[in-house]
């Protein structure tokens, strides 16, 4: 942790770091300075390459009815580390299933849908799980790793997503759940971690918002969006395995992830079947 503190000190010279805490994401280490800033430190080569683009995106996404992290510094090279400081967002995340007003979720989706994506430095759709090769990766690299009695169900879910009618792409955050959404007094006041932002089907974000309960989501979106959201949700666990495979995780780690996702397939099958 000493090395991460040294990076934070170089990025934010003169800042008091005595209250710093640490977190780790899929591709970054994070130094948290509550009430002051967040220092993101890229840990993987792909994250190093993407960091300038992600910082530019944050600079251009500052016109929402909720807060988005604001870059406080340029992307900086500190020895072998690549880092940037971002503004601290107030509020707190809510646990899975927490009661929220459906209007807060529909307002969020409307705000994203209104953004003009042209010229924004976005990821390609499904970049997390293979991009344009998304379906191929799931069918050839993911499904064969699952237990034999779950492969047909997994194929059915991918086929259902592929069969969805095309919609006009809009700005999709890609991970609207948990720690990425900050609340205060029942209002959504901040959205973090725009690394997966892409031009895609807004129902992908709706599916993520099932974090707050399917009944709440039903009240927040129209019937067509709800159908599409359930369809996309059925592929989310498979994408986690794809991410592990594409990022070179060990076979042992991938096998453990497959065990976790197999259990998720069972739980989510009940959710999806209950929708009719």
N, C-alpha and C positions, 0 to 999 in steps of 0.2 A: 504493500500500500504506500510505502514511502515514495516509490518512484512516481506513482500517480499523483501524490500530493505535490511533488516537485514539478510535475507538468502543470498542475493547476496553478501553482505559484508563478510559473513563467507566463501562463496565459493571462492571469489576473494579478499582476504585480501589486504588492501592497495590500492585498485583500487578506483579512483575518481568516485563516483556515482551521482554527481550533475546533469549530463545530462541524467540520466536514464529515459526511458519511459516504458510503460507497455502494454502488449497484453495478450489475453486469447485465447487458443485453446480449442478443445473439451475435452481434458484431462489434460492440463497443463496451468499454469500461466507462463508468460515469462517476464523477465526483460531485456530490450534492452539497451545496452551501445554502441551507434553508433560508428563504427570504431574500436571497441575494442572486444566485446564479447556479447553473448546471454546466459542468465542463464535460463535454463528450470527447472521448479519446478512442479513435478507431483502432480496433484490435486485429482486423483481418485485412489483407491487401485489397479485397473488393470494397471494404468500407472506407479505406484510405482513398481509393479512386473516386468513390461516390460522394465523399463528404463535401467538396466544393459545390456540387450540384444541389445537394440537399440543403446547404446553407442558402444558396441563391433562392431556392423554392420558398424557404421560410421568410426571406426578405420580401417576397412578392405575395405572401398570403397573410396580409395584415388587415384585411378589410372584412372581418367576420363579426357577428354579434357575440362572439366569444374570443378569448385570448388564444394566440398561437405563440410559441416560443420565438423570441426575437434575437437574432444574432447580436452579441455584444462585442465580438471581435471578428477579425478575419480568421480564416483557417490558418493555423500556425504549425510550423514544424519545430518541435522541441526535442532535440536529439533524434532518437529513432521513432518518436511518437508524433502523430498528427492529431491535432485537437482544435476545438472551438468552444467558446463560452456562449451559453444561451441564457436568456432571461428566465428567472424563476416564475412559475405560474402558481398563483394562490389556489385555494380550494383543496379538495381531497378526493381520491377515487372512492367508488362505492363497491361493495362486494357483489358477487354474482347474485342475481335475483332481487336486488334492492329495488324498492318501489320508487319509481320516478313518474313524472307526468308524461303521458304519451306526446303531448304537444312539444315538449322539449326535444324529443327524438325526431319528430316530424319537422320541427324547425331547423334542426341540424342538417337533416337530409336535404331540405329545401335550400339552405344556404350553400351547401356543396354543389347542388345541381345548377345553381345560378352562375357558377364561376365559368368564365371563358378559359378553356384549357389551352387554346392556341398559344404557342410560344412558351408555355410553362415547362420547366425542366423536370418532367415526370418520368417515372419508370414505365416500362411497357407493361400491359396487362399480364398478370400471373408471373411477373418477374421472380417472385419469391419461389416459384415452383416450376421454373423452366421456360417462362415467357411464351413465345410462339410455339414451343415444343411441349407446352403444358400437358395436353392430352396424351401425347406420345410418352412422356415421362411417367405419367400415372399408369398408363396401360402396360408399359414394358418394364419399367424399373421399380414401380411401387407395388402394384397388385400381385405380381408373382411372389413377393416376399410375405404376403399375408397367409394365414392358415387357409387351407383349401376350401373349407366350408364358408369362408367369407368372401372369396374372390368374385363370385357371381354378383353378390350384393354390391361390391365395390364397382364392378364394371357397370352395373345398372345405374349407379349414381353418376359416374362419368358420362355415360351415354345420355342421361337425362339433362345434364348441364349442356352438353353439346347440342342437344335438340331444342334448347330454348330459342325462341325467335330473337333476331337481332334487335337491339335497342340503340338509341343514340347515346354514345358514351358521354359521361360527365365526370367531374372530379370525384374520385373515390379515394378515401383515406386508406382503407385496407385493413385497419386493425382498431375499430372503434369499440373498445371494451376495456374493462379493468383499469389499470394504472394510466391508460392513455386519455382518460376523461376525468376532468376535475369538476367537482360540484360544490356549491355553497348555498345553503338555505333553499334547497330544492331546485336550484337553477344550474344549468350547465354553464360554467364560466371559463373553461379552458380545455383545449384539445392538444395533446402532445404527440410526438413520434410520428412524423409524416414520411418516414423512410419508404413506405410502400405506396405512397400516393401515385395514382395512375389514372388514365382516362379509361373508364370501364363502365360496367352496368351498375347503376346506383343500388340495385338490390343486393350487391355484395356487401355494401356497408350496412344495409338493413339487416342482413343475416348476422353480421357481427353484433348488432345491437340487441340480438336475442339474449345477450348477457343479462339484460334487465328483465327477462321473462318473455315467453312467447305471447302471453295474453296482452302484455303491454305493447308488444310490437304489432299485434293484430289491430290494436286501437290507434296505432300511429301511422300505418301505411294502407294503401288501397289493396284490393284483393289480388290484382295482377302482380304488384310488387311483392306481396306476401308469398305468392306461389313461387316466384323466382328466388326470393330469399331462402325459402326452405330448400329449394333445389341446390343453390350454391352452398348452403350450410352443409349439405350432405357430402361435399367434397373437401371440406376444410381439414379434416384429420388426415386425409390422404396427402394433402399438400405439405403437411408437416413432415411426413416421411420423405417426400420428394426433396424438400429443403435439406434434410439430413444427407440424402444420397448425393445431391448436387454439390454440397459443401464439404464432401470428403470425410464425413464422420466415420468413425471406426465401425466395422461390421457388428461389433458387440453393442455399440451405442444405437445403431440402426435397428438391431434386433429388439432391444428394449423399447425403442420407440414404437416398433410394430406391435409389441404386446400391449402397450398403452392404447394405441389407436384401434386395435381389435376390440378392446373393451368399450371404447368410444363408439365403434360401429354398432355394437349391441344396444347401447343406451340411446344413440341417436336414431336407430331404426324405429324404436318405440315412439320417439317424438315425431318423426316423419310420417309414420303410418297413422298417427292420431290426427294428422291434418287431412286425411282422406286422400 
